[in-house]
Amino acid sequence: MYHSVTFGEKNTWDDWRLVPSSRPLFNPPAQKVKTLDIPGGDGIIDLSQALTGYPVFQNRVGSMEFVVMNGFKPWHLAYSDIMDYLHGQTMRAILEDDPEYFYEGRFTVNSWKSEKDWSRIVIDYDVGPYKWSTLSTTDDWLWDPFNFQNGIIRQMLFKNIRVSTQMVEKHLDASLFGRAPVCPKFVVRTTSQRGVHIRFINSVLKLDVTKLLPEGESQIPEFVFFGDQGATIQLWCDTGTGSVSLDFRQGRL
């Protein structure tokens, strides 16, 4: 294992022969904190979660240093290739040590230092606070990298849920959608073409809302998966039968 990083479609070892000077990682994001100091009162009022009901974070910002191995190509060509592809671009990045998740943001070349035996390159990043699953809940599952000890096949839980006039209830454990707040896309197919009723319950966010999901694809902004207690959905049709798929990616810190 070279502890490589895949930026977009380019791998630091396979395409550029870069070796990290230390195991690469993305720095943790700082929490967005908002406090109110009232003169004459004790302490402060923490308003950080007043708007959302859950913590929100700033971007992850930092840098990674790589050693440029000699003998692959002349240094000036390697430098130009990396600059042309990476510098100032927004793309996804996947760590070889954590291949099931990607980070997304902007990457820039900070510096290139040519030394006697090899060169060093520093790549800066400014990416979102969460890492996201490379597969969404409706993507076809890849069995080769699947962990049979602790892996969860989310497609069985979220893809083509059978719906009829009898209510179907599913409790979605928080571990299934991760730490990141997620607003899923609903994909509805019914024999009656009249859509599906959904009741969405999230006790952490104090939500208990019933809506009609129309035929096809739709998103409901207030339906957010978040909270240690998970969420519950109830589905039913007025007439006929159908299926509902919930399309989203798991996000973690």
Secondary structure per residue as TSV (DSSP state, phi and psi in degrees):
chain	resnum	aa	ss	phi	psi
A	1	M	-	360.0	130.3
A	2	Y	-	-96.7	1.6
A	3	H	-	52.2	46.2
A	4	S	-	-82.1	171.5
A	5	V	E	-128.5	133.9
A	6	T	E	-100.3	111.5
A	7	F	E	-96.3	112.9
A	8	G	T	62.3	-112.8
A	9	E	T	-112.0	7.1
A	10	K	E	-108.2	130.1
A	11	N	E	-99.9	135.9
A	12	T	T	-61.8	-32.6
A	13	W	T	-89.2	-51.4
A	14	D	T	-61.7	-40.7
A	15	D	T	-98.1	-27.2
A	16	W	T	-126.6	-7.9
A	17	R	-	56.0	50.2
A	18	L	E	-101.5	136.2
A	19	V	E	-118.2	123.6
A	20	P	E	-65.5	139.3
A	21	S	S	-70.3	-22.9
A	22	S	S	-146.8	161.7
A	23	R	-	-57.4	122.4
A	24	P	-	-70.7	143.1
A	25	L	-	-155.4	167.9
A	26	F	-	-105.2	127.1
A	27	N	-	-56.6	148.3
A	28	P	-	-66.1	147.7
A	29	P	-	-80.1	143.7
A	30	A	-	-78.8	141.9
A	31	Q	B	-75.1	142.7
A	32	K	-	-78.6	115.9
A	33	V	-	-116.3	130.6
A	34	K	-	-128.9	118.5
A	35	T	E	-123.9	156.6
A	36	L	E	-123.9	119.9
A	37	D	-	-100.6	112.3
A	38	I	-	-94.5	118.8
A	39	P	T	-57.7	135.2
A	40	G	T	85.4	-2.7
A	41	G	S	-112.5	156.5
A	42	D	S	-76.7	142.1
A	43	G	S	63.4	-154.7
A	44	I	-	-135.6	164.5
A	45	I	E	-103.7	123.2
A	46	D	E	-90.4	112.9
A	47	L	-	-104.5	13.5
A	48	S	T	-58.9	-34.1
A	49	Q	T	-113.5	15.3
A	50	A	T	-65.5	-35.3
A	51	L	T	-82.8	-41.1
A	52	T	T	-101.9	-29.8
A	53	G	S	87.8	-0.4
A	54	Y	S	-146.8	158.4
A	55	P	-	-68.7	146.3
A	56	V	-	-121.6	157.0
A	57	F	B	-130.9	156.5
A	58	Q	-	-81.3	174.9
A	59	N	-	-68.1	159.0
A	60	R	E	-82.7	127.3
A	61	V	E	-129.6	135.3
A	62	G	E	175.8	-158.6
A	63	S	E	-150.3	160.0
A	64	M	E	-128.4	135.1
A	65	E	E	-107.2	135.1
A	66	F	E	-126.4	147.9
A	67	V	E	-94.4	130.6
A	68	V	E	-90.7	112.6
A	69	M	-	-69.8	138.6
A	70	N	T	-77.9	160.5
A	71	G	T	88.5	-8.7
A	72	F	S	-82.4	-49.9
A	73	K	S	-162.2	159.4
A	74	P	-	-54.5	144.9
A	75	W	H	-59.7	-36.8
A	76	H	H	-69.7	-29.1
A	77	L	H	-74.1	-41.3
A	78	A	H	-61.9	-42.9
A	79	Y	H	-61.1	-45.9
A	80	S	H	-66.2	-40.0
A	81	D	H	-60.8	-45.1
A	82	I	H	-67.5	-42.8
A	83	M	H	-61.2	-46.5
A	84	D	H	-60.4	-40.1
A	85	Y	H	-83.5	-38.6
A	86	L	H	-105.8	-38.5
A	87	H	T	-62.7	119.4
A	88	G	T	77.0	9.8
A	89	Q	E	-97.2	148.9
A	90	T	E	-100.8	126.3
A	91	M	E	-161.5	179.7
A	92	R	E	-93.4	152.1
A	93	A	E	-134.1	135.1
A	94	I	E	-124.3	127.5
A	95	L	E	-81.4	135.2
A	96	E	T	-59.1	-31.0
A	97	D	T	-77.1	-11.8
A	98	D	S	-142.4	65.1
A	99	P	T	-73.0	-10.4
A	100	E	T	-86.1	-2.4
A	101	Y	E	-134.3	152.7
A	102	F	E	-127.0	153.9
A	103	Y	E	-109.1	151.6
A	104	E	E	-135.2	132.5
A	105	G	E	172.2	-158.5
A	106	R	E	-103.5	139.5
A	107	F	E	-124.7	141.0
A	108	T	E	-139.0	150.6
A	109	V	E	-86.0	116.8
A	110	N	E	-82.1	-48.9
A	111	S	E	-158.3	157.5
A	112	W	E	-132.4	121.3
A	113	K	E	-116.3	116.3
A	114	S	E	-90.8	122.8
A	115	E	-	-117.7	177.1
A	116	K	S	-60.4	-48.1
A	117	D	S	-93.6	-32.2
A	118	W	-	-160.1	172.1
A	119	S	E	-108.2	160.1
A	120	R	E	-125.9	142.1
A	121	I	E	-128.3	138.4
A	122	V	E	-113.5	124.2
A	123	I	E	-111.6	120.2
A	124	D	E	-88.0	152.7
A	125	Y	E	-137.2	149.9
A	126	D	E	-140.9	92.9
A	127	V	E	-120.1	166.8
A	128	G	-	-62.4	162.6
A	129	P	S	-71.2	-22.2
A	130	Y	S	-109.7	149.6
A	131	K	E	-96.8	142.7
A	132	W	E	-118.6	144.2
A	133	S	E	-59.7	135.3
A	134	T	S	-66.0	-26.0
A	135	L	S	-108.2	135.5
A	136	S	-	-84.6	174.0
A	137	T	T	-69.0	-14.9
A	138	T	T	-109.8	-0.7
A	139	D	S	-71.3	155.3
A	140	D	-	-68.6	135.3
A	141	W	-	-74.9	142.4
A	142	L	-	-101.2	116.5
A	143	W	S	-78.7	-29.1
A	144	D	T	-57.7	-47.9
A	145	P	T	-89.0	7.4
A	146	F	-	-70.2	136.2
A	147	N	-	-92.3	108.9
A	148	F	T	-75.5	-12.3
A	149	Q	T	-83.2	-44.6
A	150	N	T	-132.2	9.9
A	151	G	-	-74.8	152.1
A	152	I	-	-124.8	122.9
A	153	I	-	-84.3	94.2
A	154	R	T	-69.4	-22.8
A	155	Q	H	-58.1	-35.8
A	156	M	H	-65.8	-23.8
A	157	L	H	-94.0	-30.3
A	158	F	H	-119.7	-8.9
A	159	K	S	-105.5	127.6
A	160	N	S	54.3	55.8
A	161	I	E	-71.4	122.4
A	162	R	E	-73.9	132.7
A	163	V	E	-129.3	141.3
A	164	S	-	-142.0	-164.8
A	165	T	S	-72.3	-16.2
A	166	Q	S	-88.6	132.8
A	167	M	-	-64.2	134.4
A	168	V	E	-108.0	128.3
A	169	E	E	-116.5	133.8
A	170	K	E	-132.0	127.7
A	171	H	E	-95.5	125.8
A	172	L	E	-102.6	107.0
A	173	D	-	-64.8	144.4
A	174	A	H	-57.9	-31.0
A	175	S	H	-66.6	-18.0
A	176	L	H	-76.4	-32.0
A	177	F	H	-111.2	-1.4
A	178	G	B	80.1	-169.2
A	179	R	S	-80.0	-27.3
A	180	A	S	-74.3	137.5
A	181	P	-	-65.9	133.1
A	182	V	B	-130.0	133.0
A	183	C	-	-108.9	103.6
A	184	P	-	-74.3	157.9
A	185	K	E	-96.8	128.6
A	186	F	E	-96.9	131.9
A	187	V	E	-116.1	114.0
A	188	V	E	-115.1	132.3
A	189	R	E	-134.6	123.7
A	190	T	E	-134.8	156.0
A	191	T	S	-72.8	-28.1
A	192	S	S	-87.3	-12.3
A	193	Q	S	61.2	23.9
A	194	R	S	-111.6	8.2
A	195	G	-	82.7	-174.8
A	196	V	E	-133.4	138.5
A	197	H	E	-81.3	140.5
A	198	I	E	-134.3	133.6
A	199	R	E	-110.2	123.2
A	200	F	E	-112.0	125.2
A	201	I	E	-125.5	120.6
A	202	N	E	-134.5	102.7
A	203	S	T	-67.9	-30.7
A	204	V	T	-64.6	-42.6
A	205	L	T	-90.8	4.1
A	206	K	T	56.9	46.0
A	207	L	E	-110.9	133.4
A	208	D	E	-149.9	88.9
A	209	V	E	-127.4	138.6
A	210	T	E	-114.0	131.5
A	211	K	E	-136.2	166.1
A	212	L	E	-103.3	119.0
A	213	L	E	-84.2	119.3
A	214	P	-	-74.1	165.8
A	215	E	S	-60.4	140.8
A	216	G	E	96.6	-148.8
A	217	E	E	-104.8	138.9
A	218	S	E	-158.2	158.3
A	219	Q	E	-130.0	144.3
A	220	I	-	-118.6	110.1
A	221	P	T	-55.5	-34.7
A	222	E	T	-79.0	-10.3
A	223	F	-	-85.2	93.2
A	224	V	-	-116.6	127.1
A	225	F	B	-83.9	115.3
A	226	F	-	-170.1	147.0
A	227	G	S	123.9	146.1
A	228	D	T	-63.5	-24.4
A	229	Q	T	-92.0	0.5
A	230	G	-	73.1	-158.8
A	231	A	E	-145.1	161.4
A	232	T	E	-126.5	136.9
A	233	I	E	-123.7	144.6
A	234	Q	E	-123.2	132.7
A	235	L	E	-127.5	140.4
A	236	W	E	-162.2	156.2
A	237	C	-	-106.7	153.3
A	238	D	S	-71.3	-43.4
A	239	T	S	-143.4	158.2
A	240	G	S	71.6	-161.0
A	241	T	-	-133.1	172.3
A	242	G	E	-176.0	-168.0
A	243	S	E	-143.3	150.6
A	244	V	E	-131.4	131.4
A	245	S	E	-116.7	140.4
A	246	L	E	-107.6	114.9
A	247	D	E	-105.7	113.1
A	248	F	-	-160.9	167.4
A	249	R	-	-109.1	143.8
A	250	Q	-	-74.5	133.5
A	251	G	E	-119.0	133.5
A	252	R	E	-132.3	161.3
A	253	L	-	-85.1	360.0
